[in-house]
Amino acid sequence: MSEIKVMASGLHFPEGPVAMSDGSVVVVEIQTGHIARVAPDGTVTRVADTGGGPNGAAIGPDGKLYVCNNGAAFDYVEMDGMTVPVQPPTNHSGGRIERVDLDTGAFEVVYDSCDGRPLRGPNDLVFDAHGGFYFTDHGIRDHRTSDRTGVFYAQADGSSIAEIIMPLDAPNGIGLSPDGTRVYVAETYTACVWWWELEAPGKAKPAQGLLPHGGTLLNRLPGFQFLDSLGVDGEGNVAVATLGSGGITSLSPDEGSIVEFVETGDLLTTNICWGGDDLRTAYITLSASGRLAETEWARPGLALAFSA
């Protein structure tokens, strides 16, 4: 693996990287409620101010940026030179899915509830080839209680939303296999990556097992490790941001075995995406230190639906 190079610094808990066709990378700044664009030379331009806590992001079929906004589901503390998110929050404004125009900075709420239940802390999303998107709701942990949340499937035009997988324990990263027949989900605190077969867009087929969500376990990482967002590379490996050990863990889609671990030097490494002409450049958010990094990846990334 090539050297990890810092592309930009001074960001406020960056996440949700989206590689753009012009070589720039769009990131969210969860701590301050901004959407920022990082130019190839590292120049940072803040292009929208959504407030709340913009988290995972992806380009939709209309070319707009769709954002999981957790509604300020975390507070932030400084700890040994790191910025660390903590719950319960003191200023939660409600979770929502937002549509952002990167040219003007204008944004609107597409969804803030499902079947009459408010969204709590939407976290990460991925579009399929049909124009719909899957997203996780990480929920909120209070002093003695914790939300039971799940995975949703929604249309980009705001016409429908459904909870398709539940209950999960703090679901975070989400991604699709290259052929679109599997959806992968990482749970933060259990350090589990699960997968479900997709029978049709937004239709997850549960496997037989002891857990009511019907997922099949891909891997459960050992030790003091927790999981954040994830990406799927062009060979179908699941690259999951790994908290605690500080890096990206790539898991084989067949056996769930660890293909490699790429250390980044930031204990709160939170997300990955790929860009460049050959999708061999990985962009990684180093959230505790407020940086966006880049490195040459061992395999090409997966071309996402509607990527710009």
C-alpha positions as CSV (number, residue, x, y, z in Angstrom):
1,M,0.0,0.0,0.0
2,S,1.2,3.5,-0.9
3,E,1.9,6.3,1.6
4,I,-1.1,7.9,3.2
5,K,-1.0,11.6,2.1
6,V,-2.9,14.4,3.8
7,M,-5.0,16.2,1.2
8,A,-6.7,18.7,3.5
9,S,-6.6,19.6,7.2
10,G,-8.5,21.9,9.6
11,L,-11.9,20.1,8.9
12,H,-14.4,19.7,11.7
13,F,-15.0,15.9,12.0
14,P,-15.1,15.2,8.3
15,E,-17.1,12.2,6.9
16,G,-19.1,11.1,3.9
17,P,-16.4,11.6,1.2
18,V,-17.7,11.8,-2.4
19,A,-15.1,11.8,-5.2
20,M,-16.1,14.2,-8.0
21,S,-15.2,14.0,-11.7
22,D,-13.1,17.2,-11.6
23,G,-10.8,15.6,-9.0
24,S,-12.3,17.4,-6.0
25,V,-13.8,15.6,-3.0
26,V,-16.9,16.6,-1.3
27,V,-17.0,16.0,2.5
28,V,-19.4,16.8,5.3
29,E,-18.2,18.4,8.5
30,I,-20.5,16.8,11.1
31,Q,-19.3,18.9,14.0
32,T,-20.2,22.2,12.4
33,G,-23.0,21.3,10.0
34,H,-21.2,22.2,6.8
35,I,-20.7,20.6,3.4
36,A,-17.2,21.3,2.1
37,R,-15.4,20.7,-1.2
38,V,-11.7,19.9,-1.3
39,A,-9.9,20.8,-4.5
40,P,-7.1,18.7,-5.8
41,D,-4.6,21.2,-4.4
42,G,-6.2,20.9,-0.9
43,T,-8.1,24.2,-1.0
44,V,-11.3,23.8,1.1
45,T,-14.5,25.7,0.1
46,R,-17.6,25.4,2.2
47,V,-20.5,25.1,-0.2
48,A,-23.5,24.6,2.1
49,D,-24.5,25.0,5.7
50,T,-27.2,22.4,6.5
51,G,-26.8,22.7,10.3
52,G,-27.5,19.6,12.4
53,G,-25.0,16.9,11.7
54,P,-24.5,16.0,8.0
55,N,-23.1,12.5,7.9
56,G,-23.1,10.1,5.0
57,A,-23.5,11.5,1.5
58,A,-23.9,10.4,-2.1
59,I,-24.8,11.9,-5.5
60,G,-28.3,11.1,-6.6
61,P,-29.9,10.6,-10.1
62,D,-30.6,14.3,-10.4
63,G,-27.0,15.3,-9.7
64,K,-27.7,16.7,-6.3
65,L,-26.0,15.6,-3.1
66,Y,-28.1,13.5,-0.8
67,V,-27.1,13.7,2.8
68,C,-28.0,11.7,6.0
69,N,-28.3,14.5,8.6
70,N,-28.2,13.1,12.1
71,G,-29.6,16.3,13.5
72,A,-26.7,16.9,15.8
73,A,-26.9,13.5,17.4
74,F,-23.5,13.9,18.9
75,D,-21.7,16.4,21.1
76,Y,-17.9,16.7,20.7
77,V,-15.1,16.8,23.2
78,E,-11.3,17.3,22.9
79,M,-9.4,14.3,24.3
80,D,-5.6,13.9,24.0
81,G,-5.5,16.0,20.9
82,M,-8.4,14.2,19.2
83,T,-12.0,15.4,18.5
84,V,-14.3,12.7,19.9
85,P,-18.1,12.4,19.4
86,V,-20.2,11.5,22.5
87,Q,-23.8,10.8,23.3
88,P,-26.4,11.7,24.5
89,P,-26.5,15.0,22.6
90,T,-27.5,18.3,24.1
91,N,-29.0,19.9,21.0
92,H,-30.6,17.2,18.8
93,S,-32.8,18.7,16.2
94,G,-34.2,15.5,14.6
95,G,-32.8,13.3,11.9
96,R,-33.5,13.8,8.2
97,I,-32.5,13.1,4.6
98,E,-31.6,16.3,2.8
99,R,-31.0,17.2,-0.9
100,V,-28.2,19.7,-1.4
101,D,-27.4,21.7,-4.6
102,L,-23.6,21.9,-4.6
103,D,-23.7,24.9,-7.0
104,T,-25.9,27.1,-5.0
105,G,-25.7,25.7,-1.4
106,A,-29.5,25.4,-1.3
107,F,-30.9,22.4,0.5
108,E,-34.2,20.8,1.4
109,V,-35.5,18.1,3.6
110,V,-36.7,15.0,1.6
111,Y,-37.6,12.8,4.6
112,D,-37.7,13.2,8.3
113,S,-39.9,10.3,9.3
114,C,-41.1,6.9,8.1
115,D,-44.6,5.5,8.8
116,G,-45.1,8.3,11.4
117,R,-41.9,7.6,13.3
118,P,-39.3,10.3,13.3
119,L,-35.8,9.5,11.9
120,R,-33.4,9.6,14.8
121,G,-29.8,9.7,13.5
122,P,-29.5,8.9,9.8
123,N,-25.9,7.9,9.2
124,D,-24.9,6.5,5.8
125,L,-26.5,5.9,2.4
126,V,-25.9,4.3,-1.0
127,F,-27.9,4.6,-4.3
128,D,-28.7,1.6,-6.4
129,A,-28.9,1.6,-10.2
130,H,-32.7,2.0,-10.1
131,G,-32.5,5.5,-8.5
132,G,-33.5,4.5,-5.0
133,F,-31.2,4.6,-1.9
134,Y,-30.6,2.5,1.2
135,F,-29.7,4.3,4.4
136,T,-29.0,3.5,8.0
137,D,-30.3,5.2,11.1
138,H,-27.6,5.0,13.8
139,G,-30.0,6.2,16.5
140,I,-29.1,7.8,19.8
141,R,-27.8,6.3,23.0
142,D,-29.0,8.0,26.2
143,H,-27.6,7.4,29.6
144,R,-29.7,4.2,30.2
145,T,-31.5,3.6,26.9
146,S,-30.6,3.1,23.3
147,D,-32.6,3.3,20.1
148,R,-33.4,0.2,18.1
149,T,-33.1,1.2,14.5
150,G,-32.5,-0.3,11.1
151,V,-32.1,0.1,7.3
152,F,-34.5,2.1,5.1
153,Y,-35.1,2.2,1.4
154,A,-36.4,5.4,-0.2
155,Q,-36.9,7.1,-3.5
156,A,-34.9,10.2,-4.3
157,D,-38.0,12.2,-5.3
158,G,-39.5,11.9,-1.9
159,S,-42.4,9.7,-3.0
160,S,-41.8,6.6,-0.7
161,I,-39.7,5.4,2.2
162,A,-39.8,2.1,4.0
163,E,-38.0,0.4,6.9
164,I,-36.8,-2.8,5.3
165,I,-34.4,-4.3,8.0
166,M,-34.7,-4.1,11.7
167,P,-33.8,-4.2,14.6
168,L,-30.1,-3.4,14.4
169,D,-27.7,-2.1,17.0
170,A,-26.3,1.3,15.9
171,P,-26.1,0.5,12.2
172,N,-23.6,2.7,10.5
173,G,-21.9,2.0,7.1
174,I,-23.9,0.6,4.2
175,G,-22.9,-0.5,0.7
176,L,-24.0,-2.7,-2.2
177,S,-22.2,-5.5,-3.9
178,P,-20.9,-4.9,-7.5
179,D,-23.9,-6.8,-9.0
180,G,-26.4,-5.1,-6.6
181,T,-27.7,-8.3,-5.2
182,R,-26.3,-7.8,-1.6
183,V,-26.5,-5.0,0.9
184,Y,-23.9,-4.8,3.5
185,V,-24.3,-3.1,6.9
186,A,-21.8,-2.4,9.7
187,E,-22.9,-2.1,13.3
188,T,-20.7,0.2,15.3
189,Y,-20.5,-1.2,18.8
190,T,-20.9,-4.9,18.0
191,A,-18.2,-4.6,15.3
192,C,-20.3,-6.8,13.1
193,V,-20.6,-6.6,9.3
194,W,-23.9,-8.2,8.1
195,W,-25.3,-8.8,4.6
196,W,-28.7,-9.5,3.1
197,E,-29.6,-10.8,-0.3
198,L,-31.8,-8.4,-2.3
199,E,-34.7,-10.0,-4.1
200,A,-35.7,-6.7,-5.7
201,P,-34.9,-3.0,-5.1
202,G,-35.7,-2.3,-1.5
203,K,-36.6,-6.0,-0.8
204,A,-34.1,-7.8,1.6
205,K,-34.5,-11.5,1.9
206,P,-33.8,-12.6,5.6
207,A,-31.7,-15.6,6.2
208,Q,-32.6,-18.2,8.8
209,G,-30.9,-17.6,12.1
210,L,-31.3,-16.6,15.8
211,L,-31.4,-12.9,15.3
212,P,-34.7,-11.2,14.2
213,H,-33.1,-8.9,11.6
214,G,-32.3,-12.0,9.4
215,G,-28.8,-10.9,8.5
216,T,-25.9,-13.2,7.6
217,L,-22.6,-12.4,9.4
218,L,-19.7,-11.5,7.2
219,N,-17.3,-10.8,10.1
220,R,-17.1,-9.7,13.6
221,L,-13.8,-7.9,14.4
222,P,-12.1,-8.8,17.6
223,G,-10.6,-6.7,20.4
224,F,-11.1,-3.0,21.0
225,Q,-12.4,-2.2,17.6
226,F,-15.6,-0.6,16.4
227,L,-17.0,0.0,12.9
228,D,-18.0,3.2,11.1
229,S,-18.9,3.7,7.4
230,L,-17.8,1.4,4.6
231,G,-17.2,1.2,0.8
232,V,-17.1,-1.7,-1.6
233,D,-14.2,-2.1,-4.0
234,G,-14.4,-3.2,-7.6
235,E,-13.6,-6.8,-6.6
236,G,-16.5,-6.9,-4.1
237,N,-14.4,-6.6,-0.9
238,V,-16.0,-4.7,1.9
239,A,-13.7,-1.9,3.1
240,V,-14.9,-0.8,6.5
241,A,-13.6,2.1,8.5
242,T,-12.3,0.7,11.8
243,L,-12.4,2.8,14.9
244,G,-9.9,2.1,17.7
245,S,-7.3,0.4,15.6
246,G,-7.5,3.4,13.2
247,G,-7.7,2.3,9.6
248,I,-9.6,0.5,6.9
249,T,-10.3,-3.2,7.2
250,S,-11.0,-5.0,3.9
251,L,-13.2,-8.1,4.1
252,S,-13.6,-10.8,1.5
253,P,-17.2,-11.1,0.3
254,D,-16.9,-14.9,0.1
255,E,-15.5,-15.9,3.4
256,G,-15.5,-12.6,5.3
257,S,-11.8,-13.1,5.9
258,I,-9.5,-10.0,6.3
259,V,-7.9,-9.2,3.0
260,E,-5.8,-6.4,4.5
261,F,-5.8,-3.7,7.1
262,V,-4.5,-0.3,6.1
263,E,-3.5,1.8,9.1
264,T,-4.1,5.6,8.7
265,G,-2.7,7.0,12.0
266,D,-6.1,8.3,13.1
267,L,-8.0,6.3,15.7
268,L,-11.3,7.6,14.4
269,T,-10.9,6.8,10.7
270,T,-14.5,7.0,9.5
271,N,-15.0,6.5,5.8
272,I,-13.6,5.7,2.4
273,C,-14.4,6.4,-1.3
274,W,-12.5,6.0,-4.5
275,G,-11.9,8.3,-7.4
276,G,-9.5,9.1,-10.3
277,D,-9.6,7.8,-13.8
278,D,-9.0,4.2,-12.8
279,L,-10.7,4.5,-9.3
280,R,-7.4,3.5,-7.7
281,T,-7.2,6.6,-5.5
282,A,-8.8,6.1,-2.1
283,Y,-10.0,9.1,-0.2
284,I,-10.2,8.5,3.6
285,T,-11.7,10.7,6.3
286,L,-9.5,11.0,9.4
287,S,-12.1,12.5,11.7
288,A,-10.4,12.8,15.0
289,S,-7.6,14.9,13.5
290,G,-9.9,16.8,11.0
291,R,-8.1,15.6,7.9
292,L,-8.9,14.2,4.5
293,A,-6.3,11.8,3.2
294,E,-5.6,10.0,-0.1
295,T,-3.6,7.0,-1.1
296,E,-3.2,4.6,-4.0
297,W,-5.4,1.5,-3.3
298,A,-4.3,-2.0,-4.1
299,R,-7.5,-2.6,-6.2
300,P,-9.8,-0.2,-8.0
301,G,-12.9,1.0,-6.2
302,L,-16.4,0.3,-7.4
303,A,-18.1,2.9,-9.7
304,L,-21.1,4.1,-7.8
305,A,-24.5,4.7,-9.4
306,F,-24.8,8.4,-10.5
307,S,-21.2,9.3,-9.3
308,A,-20.2,12.7,-10.6
